């Protein structure tokens, strides 16, 4: 195992970035699945691939399994371009319809491992070793637990396949709890919290050492997880509500609970969660992204903040449109006054720390 921080400096001269969220798997599924998956190795029309990882110093991250909603994306984007908006929650997706989508994305992820594009990691020593040796380190994550049955049998199956992180909901209700709708301006205090099934899911994840992602849960669900979980509280891709009043972002009170649990937050690059006006306009200065890091560091401490880009699942700032552009952001962070030790923490060390605690290592 390589444990020296020096091992994890990329050819860009910056620390390698380990990232809290991407939607590569669902995007590959959408454009052809296993038939096109090899393009992740050779280069494709996505924000993350092997070539871009080398260029940008991307060490790995959480690869999300996501079940798409049958919604009109153009209409949704048009609505979310208004000064304020309140979209209804997408309809729940039953287990029987969700499961084939999830299985296909697991197959894509394992195929990417088979062709040498990445490695599915289940320990922090594996994560560190992959990053030190130039292999993309991948964590299997489920975003929205539609594909988990109420008896939690599927949870054990996915765990055996490599699952180590799970969000009980996306922005849809599941049998486990309720997500936040796309609403601006708004906080997340919308609806009821975890169901009885949701409480059992949290406790079983604690037993297995599966990280519970709070990013899409409504506020009542957040506090239910805080009550019932004995693991650090983690939001893999969320931002501070104080800087952007999106229903998806976290209030100072929530950030206080995360800090108290010794958890962490990954900064989301989605412009609608960064901009104070909530708009999907991507021509923004990178200092705005850095201010979100800075605010979270102020509230959580420098050991509890990291990256949570949402690449391949969101409209992100033009200057960091893919992982090959990560040095642009790291340069902005350095110029803002973040020193090298802080950059190492933000880029990967904080994720390794909280994962080690969560995975019972």
N, C-alpha and C positions, 0 to 999 in steps of 0.2 A: 504494500500500500504506500502511496506517495502522500506524505502528510505536510510537506513544506509548502508555505504560501507561494514560494518562488516557482513551484511547479505549475501553478495555476495562473500565471501571467501569459497572455496570448501574444502572438506576433505583432499585434497592434501596439504593444507596450502598456496596455491596460489589463486589469484583472479580467479573467474569463467571466462571462455573465451566465448565471444560472437563473432561469426565468420561471415565474409561478403559473403561467397559463398560456397555452396556444391552442388553436383549433385546426391544426394541420390534418388530423385524421378525418374529421367530418368534411373538410374541404376536398381532400383526396377522394373520399367516398363519393362526393357530389359530382366530381368530374370523371369518374370511371373506376374508382376502387382499385382492386389488385391489378387491373389491366394497365393502370398508369402509375402505380406506386413506385416503380423503379425510377421515375423521373425525380423523386426526392434525392436520389443519389447523383443524378446527372445534371439537374437544374430544371425548374418548372416555374409556373406563374404563381408562386406563393412567396410569402415573406421569409420562410424558413426552409433551408435545405442544406446539404452537406457542404456545397461550395461556398454558400453565403456564410455558413458557420465559421469556416476557416478565415474568410475575409474580415468578418466582423468580431471575431473572438467570442462566439457563442458556445458555451460549454454544455448546455442542455436545459432541461426544464420539464414541466408538467405537460404531458400530452393528453388533451381532453377527449373523452368519448362523449359525444353530444348527439341527442336525438332531435332532428329538425322538426319545427312546427309547420303544418301546412298553411302558411300565411303568405300574403302578398307583400314581398319585401319592398317593392317600389312604393306602395301605399304607406307602409310603415315608415320608410325613410322620409317621405314627403311630410307626413304628420310630425315627425321628430325634427323637422327643419323649421317649425313654427317657434315663436318666442316662448310659448308654453304649450305643453301637450299632456294628454292623459289617455293612453291607449289601454283598451281592455286586455286583461290577461289572456294569453292563448289558452285554448282548451286543453285539459289534461290528456295525456297519451297513455292508453292502457298498456300493461305489461306485455301482452301478446304482440302488439304492434311495435313496441320499442325494442324488444329483444333482438330481432334480426339486424336492426341498425347497429346496435351495440356489438353484436358478434362480428359483423363485418369490419368494424373499426378495430376491434382486438386483432382480427386476422391481418389487417393492414399493418398494425404496429409490429406484430411478430414477424411479418414478412420483411419489414424494414430492418429488423434485427438480423434476420437470416441473410440478407444481402450485404450486411456490414455497414449499413447507414447509421445505426445507433445501437445502443444496448439498453434493454429494459432493466432498470436497477431497483433493488428492494432493500438495500442497505446504504448508509452514508459512505462506507468504505468503498463500495462499488461506484457510487457517484464520483467520489474524489479520484479514484483510480482511472475511471473513464476520462474525466476532464484532464487529468495529468497526461494522458496518452493520446489526446486528440480525437477521442470517440465521443459522439453526442450521447450524453447521459439522459435517459428518458424515464420519467415516472408515469405509470399508467394512472390516469385520473378519470373519474366519472363525473360529468357535470349534469346533475339532474338524475335522480335515482329511479326513473321510470322502469328501468330494466332490472330492478331488484324487487323480488316478491315479498309479500307480507311475512312469510315464514323465514326470510333472509337466507334461504338455501342458495340463491344466486350469488349472494355476497361472498359466500365461502368459495364458490366456483371461480368468481372473478379474482378473489384473493390468490387462489392457487395459480391463476394465469398471470399474476403480477400486480394486481391492483393495490395501491398503497395510499390513495387519496380519493375522497368522494364528497361531492356537494349534494345534500339531500334534495335540493330543488335547483332548477334553472328558474326563469321567470314564468313558471307554470306551477300550479298546484300538483302535488303528488300524494300518494297515500301516506307520506311521511311529514308533509308540512306545506308551507305556502311561500312563494317567492314574491318579489316586489314587481309591480307592473312598470312599464316604461312611462314614467311620469316626471314632469319638470315644471316648476319647482316643487319639490316634495321631499319629505324624509321617508324612512322605511317603516314608519309606524302605521302599517296597513294590514289589517286582518289578523287572524288568529295565528298561533304559533305551531309548535310540533304536535302531531297527533300521537296517540299511544304507540302506534307503529314507529313513529319517528324517534320517540324516546328509546325504544328497544334497539333501533338502528344505531343511535349514538353509543349506547352501552356496548353493543357488539363490536362496533368500530374501535372503541377503546380497548376491548379485549384483544382484538386482532392486531392492533397497532396501525389502523388506517386513519390518516389525517382527515378531519372533518372540515370541509371548506364552507365558510360562512358567507361567501361573496354574494350569493343571490338570495339568501334567506331574508325574509322580512324581519322587522325589529323584534317582534314577539318570538319568532323562531330563534333569533340570535340569543335572546336572554334565556330561552329554554335550553339551548345547547350549553350556555354558560353555567346553568344550574345543574345539568345532568352529566356533563362531560368532565373527566378528570385529566384531560389532555390540554396542552396550550391552545388558546383560541387563535385561529388563523383565518384570514381572508386573503386568498391567493391573488385576487386581482380586483382591488377596490381602492378608492381614494377618499380623502377627507371631505365630509359634507360642508365644512366651513368654507372651503375654496370653490366648491361647485355643488349647488343644492339639488343634486340628482337623487332620486329615490334609491339608487344603487350605492350611494356613498355612505360613509360611516360617520356618525355623530361623535363629538368629543367624549360623550359618556361611553359609547361603545369602544372607542379607542382606549379609554381608561381601563375598561374591563380586559381588553386584549393585553395591555401592558401589565396589569396585575397578574394575569395568567402566564406571563413570560412567553406570549405568542408572537405573531408578527403579521404584517400587511405587505402585500406586493403591489407596487404602484402600477395602475392600469393605464396604458397609453391611449385608450379610446378617447378621442377629442371631446365627446359628449360628456365624459366624466372628468375632464380636465378644465374645460373652459367655464368661466363663471356664468356665461349665458347659456350653457348646455347645448350649444349648436354643433352640428356635424360639419364644421368647417376646418379643414386640415392645415391651412396655411397659418401656423402659429409658431411663435418663438419657443425654442427649447427651454428657455428659462422658466416658462410656465410649468413644464414637467418637473424641473428641478425644485421649484417652489413646493410642489406636492411632496416630494421627498423630504424637503426641509421641514415642512409642517409636521409630517408624520414622525420625523426624528425628534422634533420638539415634544410631541405628545407621547411617543412610545419609547424613546431612547434609541441610540444608534445601533443597538444590537437586535432590533425588532422590525427592521424595514428592509425591503428588497424589491426586486423587479417582478411584475406581474402583467406582462405586456398586452395580452389578448391578441397577439399577432394571428393573422389569417381568420380572425373573427370580428374585427372592428375596423373602423376608419381611424387611422393613427396619424400623427403629425407628418407632414411631407418630408421633413428632414430626417426622420427615422422610419421610413416606409418599409424597411426590411431589416433583418438582423445584420446585414452587411453595413448598415448605417449606425450601429450601436456606438462606434467610436465618436460620432458627432455628439451624442448625448453625454458620453463619459467625459469628453473634453469640456462640455458646458458645465458639468458637475464639478470638474476640477477648477474651472475658471470661477465658479461660484464660491469656491473656498473649501471644497471637500478634499481632505488630504488622502494620501495613499492608503493608510490604515482604514479610514472610513470607507473608501471605495471598495476595498477587499471585503469588508463586512457587507456592504450593500449589494455587491455583485454576486457573491456566492456564499460567504461564510455564515451569514445569518440564516439562510435556508438550510445549510448543513446542520447548524445548531438545533433549529426547531424540529427538523425532521428526525434527528437523533433522539430528541426527547419524546417525540410522538410515536416513533417506531419502537420504543422501549429498548433502545440499544444500551 
